[in-house]
């Protein structure tokens, strides 16, 4: 698998990991994730869902520290699902 394929697979694993730690209603509003250096960026379907994800971020940071210590920060951005 090429570098782009590996990156896509890594993002998918992170998204599945994240969604497994959120309530189903909130997990369904995650449109994607991105990894930038020590930051995990969570993409939310709307600003309202983004706020709810931000409230969940402290608990996620704790779990990240245990399972994905490469991430020191969690950021939430709005990126509606396309298509």
Helices and strands as residue ranges (DSSP letters): H 3-19, H 24-27, E 30-36, E 39-44, H 47-67, E 73-78
